[in-house]
Amino acid sequence: MEIIINLMGGLGLFLYGMNLMGDGLQKSAGDKLKKTIELLTSNTFMGVIVGMLVTMVIQSSSATTVMVVGFVNAGIMSLSQAIGVIMGANIGTTITAQLVSLDVDFLAPVALGVGIVIYMFSNKPKLKHLAEILIGFGILFTGMDFMKDAVKPLAEFKGFTDMLVSFGSNPLLGVLMGFAITAIVQSSSATMGMLIALASQGLIPITAALPILYGENIGTCVTSLISSIGASRNAKRAAIMHLAFNVIGSLIFMLVLSGPIVKIVTSIDPADTARQLANAHTLFNILNVLILLPFAKLIVKLAMKLVPERASEEDDDAKTVKYIDDRMIETPSIALANTVKETLRMGEKAKDSLNAAMEGLLEKSNEKVKRAFGREKLVNDLQKNILSYLLKLSKASLDESSRESVDVLFNTVNDIERIGDHAENIAELAQSAIEMNETFSDAGKAELQSMYNKVISTYTYALEAMRTSNVDLACKVIKMEEQVDMMEKSCRANHMNRLNNSSCSIDNGVIYLDIVSNLERVSDHAVNIAQQVISARLANN
């Protein structure tokens, strides 16, 4: 029982240290990680490089593949891109095994001491992130040391050592064991850590460890398969591709390449089983990618066959959110960038609602009024989903700049929702005008059209300023809003003249003034969006 408790304690420290180090690396990488993802093209080889680099940063191939499922689900990554990233993730995850197999335990207390001192006495975000990396590194190796000490007494149990050795002659049991452990702890790096702990104490030879290694390689697919439940068909295909790639690779090595791998790694480190295992892990994943990369398209086709197309797939309007996905919160910098995209999409829906409402009013079209109501409902649903997502994102590991961006987005989303409300108000006024058969004078119509053109331009520029973080454009929005205020005063004065001249009725006059008021409020919210762009830029400088 003591062995199990110590092993679990060591494993907990190992996982916590790995996560803390990954968080620190993510915060340090920040925009660089986002730009790395943006390098993705239809080139599968580039996807391999990106997948490898991202996994090295976030310290988890499972997190990378879950993120890929999220990207595919959001429709911002194709299956041909996804297969490359999945392959690269398998290579990137080997860095953890290489680290823990090195005899550098003496660095753990040094890293912990330096990291804690920096974290306690520094106020600079970059130094704080460095401190997190060092503390995570120290905890990871402390956990590894715990696991090594925990398994030492097992050398005295001949039954245990005989069982481990038997995996060399009965590899299927080893594969099942590796699969089961990885599926339970949800981390292939943790399984490798335990294997290396056993190997460092001379408890398991490389021939017996390899089948377990193949099993953990398949077991790591469980995370992405679970994450694809309830996702789009393409997301399910991405998870299936991950499984197919790892199963096919493991079969090739079990049946053909285990012998050559054992010879190579034992010749490099004849007496160090832990290093042999780490090198076998790296060699297995690199060769697996090299062998299967030319067949990437076939793996995509296999996934398409296993998860066939339905008669009709969802279009952009059939689903509420498009870019945000809980799976991407594992990498906050990318989740934040996609939340901006979703917010801009919400902004475009509000703009559609506004356009339809004004067209419905001026053209007396019930169909366009109905469209305005439909778009406004979608805007409300988007607001709820984005705010809920931002709340989750605010609890993730964010640097100071990203946290401020999340706060800005909360305000922007609410401003866009209010613009949707004003579009709904105009649609209701249009509905009333159609029902009462109210007609505006030509001068009144021209004024409404002119003011609306200015307002929609102001709002469009505000969205573009947000999209491009363009401060000059944001300043232009503020100047344009001043023109809108002047137009509102002019419209009200002209309306009073028409009312005095009996060229318009009281009823259509009330509708006219309410529309003018709603349009002016839209431009006010556009200014709020622009001011948030300026504030965000100032905060980042």
N, C-alpha and C positions, 0 to 999 in steps of 0.2 A: 504493500500500500504506500509506503514511504517513497519507493521508486516512482510510482505513478504520480504522486503529489508533486515531487520535485521535477519530474519530467513536464507535467502540465504547467507548473510555475515557470519553468524555463521557456516553454513554448509560448506562454502568454507574454513574457518579456520580449521574446524574439519577434513576435507579431507586432507588439506595440512599438518596439524600436524601429521595425521596418516601416510601419505606417507613419511614425513621427518623422523619420528620415525622408520618406516620400513626400510628406506634406511640406517639409522645409525646402526640398528640391523643387517642388511645384511652385511654391511662392517665389523662389529665387528665379525660376525659369519664366513664370508669368506670361508676358506677351510673347516671349520666344517660343514657348510651347504652343501658343495659339498660331504663331506664324509657321511653326513646323507642321502643324495639321493642315494649314492652308497650302502647303507645298504639294499636297495630294493632287495628282492628276490621274488620268485614265491609265497611266504607266504603272503597272503592277510592281515593277522593281522599285520605283520611288515609294510606293506604299510599304514595301518591306523595310526600307530605310527609316521611314517615318514611324512605323510600328515599333521598330527596334529602339529608336531614340526616345519615344514617348514612354515605353515600358521601362527603360533605364531610369527615367525621371520619376515615374510614379511607383516604381518598385513592385509592380504587380501585372502579370500578363492577364489575369482574370479581369482586373479593372479595365485594362485596355480593350479587351474583347467585349466586355459589357458596354463600354463606351461606344465601340464600333456598332454594336446592336442598336444603341440609341441613335447614332448618326444615320444609320440605314432606316430606322423607324421614322426619323424626321424627314427622310427623303433628301438629305444633304450629302449622302455618300452612296455611290453605286456599289453593286456587288463586286464588280471587277476591282474597285478601289479597296473594298473591305477585305478581300482575300489576301491582298498584299500586306495590309496592316496586321492581319491575324498571323500570317507567317512571320513577320518581323517581330511581333510580340513574343513569340516563342524563343527567338534568339535573345531579345532584350532581357528576358527573365533569368537568363543564365548568369547574369552579373552578380546576383545575390549569392548563388551557390559558390561562385568563384571567391567572393569576399569571405564567406564564413569558413571556407576550406583552408584559408591561409592562416598560418600560425602567428596571428597578430593580436592575441588576447590581451597582451600587455598594454595595447593602445586604448583599450576600453576605458579604464579609469582616467587616462589623460584626456580623452575626448569628452568624457562626462564632466570632468573638472573644468576644462576650458570652456565648454559649451554653457555650463550653468553660470559661470562667472560673466561671460559675455551677455547672456540672457538677462541676468539680474541688473547689470550695471550699464547696459547700453540702451539708448532710446531710438537708435537708427533702425528702421525696418530691415535693411539689408543685413545688418549684423545680427538682428534677431533671427532672421531666416537661417543664417549660417550657424547660429547657436542651436537651432532646432535640428539641423542636419547632424551636428556633432553629438548632441544629446541622443538622438535616435541611433546613431552609429554605436555609441557607447552602450546603450541599453540592448541593442541587437546582439552585440558580442557578449554582454553579460548573460543574456538569456541563453546564448549558445554554450557558454561555459557551464551554466546550470544544467543544461541537457546532457553535456558530456559527463559531468559528475554524477548525474542521476542514473545514467546507463552503465556506469563502471561496475557496480555489483552484479549486473546481469552476466558478466563473464564467468561467474561461478556456477551459473545454472546451465548445465550441459543440454538440457531439453530445449532451452531457448536458443542457444547457439546452433544446435542441430536443426531446429526449425528454420532458422535464417539461411543456413547452408543449403537446406533442401530446396529452396527457391531456385537454386542454380540448376537442379535436375528436373524440377517441376515448375517451369516459368509461369504457367497459367495461374497458380496460386499467388505468385509474386505480383503478377499484374492485377489480380483481384484485390490484393492487400493494398497496393499503391493507389488503386482507384478509390477504394473505400475510405482510406485515410484522407486523401485530398478532397473527396466529395464532402466529408464531414467537416474538416477544418477550413474548407473553401480557400485553400492557398497551396499551390504547388511548391512555393518557396519554403513553406513550413515543413512539408513532407521531406523536401531535400535537406532542410536543416536537421531533421531527426535522423535521416539516413547518414548524413555526414558525421553526426554525433556518434552514431553506432560504429561507423567506419573508423573514426579517429581512435576508438577504443579497441580496435581489432576484432570487433564482434561480427562483422559481415564482410565477406570477400566481394570483389567487384562483380564476379559472375552471378552471385546471388542478388546483388543490389540492382543490377540492370533491369530485370523484370519489374521490380517495384518502381523503378524510374519510368519505365514505359507505362505502367499503370497510373502513376500520378500525372503523366502527360495527358492521358485520356480523362482522368478524374477532374482536371481543371476545366473541362468543357461543361461540367454540370452548372457552374455559375452562369455562363452565358445562355445555356438552355433554359434555366429558370427565369432569367431576366427577359427572355423573348416571349414568355407566356403573356397573352393578352396584347402583344405588339402586332405590328403589321406583318403581312406575309413575307415581305422582303427581310424584315428583322429576323423572323424565324429562319429564313434561308441563310442569313449570316451566321446564326448559331449552329445550324446544320453544317455549314462549310467548315467551321471551327472543329466540330466533332469529326467530320470526314477526313480533314487534313491530319489530325492527330492519330486517328485510328489507322489510316492507311500507312502513315509514317511508322507507327509502332509495329505494325505487322511486317513491314519491309525489314526493319531492324531485328525483330525477333527471329524471323525466318532466315535472313541472309547475312546481316551485317554485325551481329553481336560479337562474333569471333574476331573479325578485324578490329573492332573498336577496343576490345579487351587487350589485344596485342599492342595497339598504338599507345593506349594510356598507361599500360604497365611498363612500356619501354621508356616513356617520358619520366614517370615517377615510380620506379620499381618497388620502393619500400613504403610509400605513403598512400594508403587506401583512400583517405579523404580527398586528396588531390586527384587521384585516379577517377573517383566518382564525379568530382566537379568537372574535370576535363571531359569525361564521358558524356555528361549532361550537355556541355557546350557543343561538343563534336556532334552528338546526336541531333541537336536542334539545327545546327548550321547545315549539316549534310541533308537533313530532312527537307529543309527549304530548297537547297540546291537541286535535289532530286525531283521535288514536286512542283517547283516554280514553273517549269515548262508546261505543266499540265493544269495550271491555275484555271484556265477557261473550262476545262473538263469538270473540275470540282464545282465551279459555278453552275454548270449545266446539270450536274448531279443534284445539287441543292434545289434547282428549279424543278427537277423531275420529282424529287421527294416532297416538295411543297409546291404543287402546281398552281398555275394562275386561275383565278376565279373569273367568271363571266364579266364582272364589272368590279374594278378596283375603286377605292375612294378617291374623289377629286379634292381639290384644295378647299372647297366650301363644305364638303361633307364632314370634315373633321375640324374640331375647334382649334387645337394647337397643332402647329406644324414643326417648329424648330426646337421646342423645349422638351426635355425628356429626363426623368429622374435618374436614369443611368449615367447621365453626363455630369451629375453633381460630384462624382468621384474626381473629376478634373475641373475645379471651379472656374479657372480662367476661360476654359472653352464653354462651360455652361453659361457664364456671364455673357460671352460674345453672342451665343445663340439666343439668350433672353433679349438682347438688344434687337436681334433680327425679328423675334416674335413680336416685340413691342412695335417695331416699325410696320410689321404686317397688320397689327391691330390699328395702327394709325391710318393705313391705307383703307382698311374696312370702314373706319369712321368717315374718311373722305368720300368713299363710295356712297355711304348713307347720306351725307350732306349733299352730294351731287344729285342723287335720286330725289331727295326731298325738294330741292329747288326746281329741278326739272318737272317734278310732279305738280308743283305750284304754278309755274309759268305756262306749262302745257296742259294743265287740268287733266293730268293722267293718274287715274287710280292705281294703275299697274306699277308706275314708278313710285308712288307713295307707299304701296305695299312692299316694294323692294327696299325702300329706305327703312321701314320698320324691321324687316328681316335682317338687314345689315347691322342695325343698331342692337338687335338681340345678340348677334354674334359678337359685337364689341363688348357687351356686358359679360358674356361667357368668357371671352378672352381675358377681360380684366380679372375675373375671379381666379382663373387658372394661372395667369402670370403672377399675380400677387401671392398666391399660395406657393408658387415655385420660388419666388424671390425670398419668401420667408424661410423656406428650406435652405436656399442658397446662402442666406445670411448666417446660418449656423455652421456652414462649411468653413474649411481653412482658407481664409481670404487675407490678402495683404491689405494695408490701409487704403491704398488707391482703389482697389476692387470693392472694398466695403463702402467707400464713398459713392462709387458708381451704382451699387445696389440701392443705396438711399435715394440717389437721383432718379433711378428707374421707378421706384415706388411713386414718386411725385409725377413723373411723366405719364405713367400708366393712368393715373387718376385724372390728369389733364385731358388725355385722349378720350377717356370715358365720358368726361363732361362735354367734350365736343360732340360725342355720339348722342348725348342727351339733348343738346341744342338742335342736332339734326332731327331727332325725334319730335322735338317741339315744332320745328318748321313743317315736318310731315303732317302733324296733327292740324296745324293751321291751314295747310294745303287741303287737307281732307274737309275741313270746315268750309273753306272757300268753294270747293267743288260742290259740296252738298247744298250750300246756300246760293250757288250760282253767282258768286261775287266776281266782278271783273275790275281789274285795275286799269287806270288810265295809261295811255302809251308812255307818258312822262314818268309815271310811277313805276311801270315795268322797266323802263330804261334805267332808272335810278337803282332799282333792286338788282338788276343784272350787273350794273357797273360796280356796285358795292360788293356784290357776291364775288365777282371776278378778282377784286382786290383782296378780299378775305381768303379765298381759296388759294391765291398765289402766296399770301403770307403764311398760311398753314403748310403749303407744299414746301416752301423754303425752310420752314422750321423742321420738318421731317428730314429734309436733305441735309440740313446743318447737323442734325442728330446722327444721321447715317455716316457722315464724313467727318464729324467733329470739327466742322468749319466755323470758326469764331466770326470771321468776316460776314458769312452768310447769316449767322445768328444776329449780328448787329443790324444787318439789313432788315431782318424781320421786325426788330424793335422800331426802326424808322418807318416801315410800312404800316405798322399798327397806328402810328400817329396820324397817318393819312386816312386810315379807316375811321378813326375818331372824328376827324374833320368831315368825312363823308356822312357819318351818322347825323351830326348836327345839321348838315346841309339837307339831308333827306327829311328830317323832322321839320325844318323851317319851310321847305318846299311843300310838304304835306299840309301844313297849316294854311299856306296860301291857297292850295287847291280846295281845302275844306271851306275856307272863307269865300272862295269863288264858286262854291257848290259844284265843282267838277269831280268830286268823289263823295261817297256816302260815309256816314259814321261807321257802319259795320265793316266795310272793306278798309277804312282808315285804321280801325283797331288792329285788324290782321296785319296791315302794312307796318305799323309801328312795332308790333311784336316781332315781326320778321327782322326788321332793322336792328332791334335790340338783341335778338339771338345771334345775328351775324357779328355784331360788335363783340359779343361775349366769346365767340369762336376765336376771333383775332386776339383777345386777351389771353386765352389759353395757349395759343400759338406762341405768344411772347413768353409765357411761362416756360414752355419747352425750350425756346431759344436761350433764355436766361440760365436754364439748367445746363445747357451745352457750354456756355461761357464759364459757369461756376466749376464744372467738371474739368475744363481745360486749365483754369487757374489753380485748382487743387493739385493737378498732376505736374505742374511746373514748379 
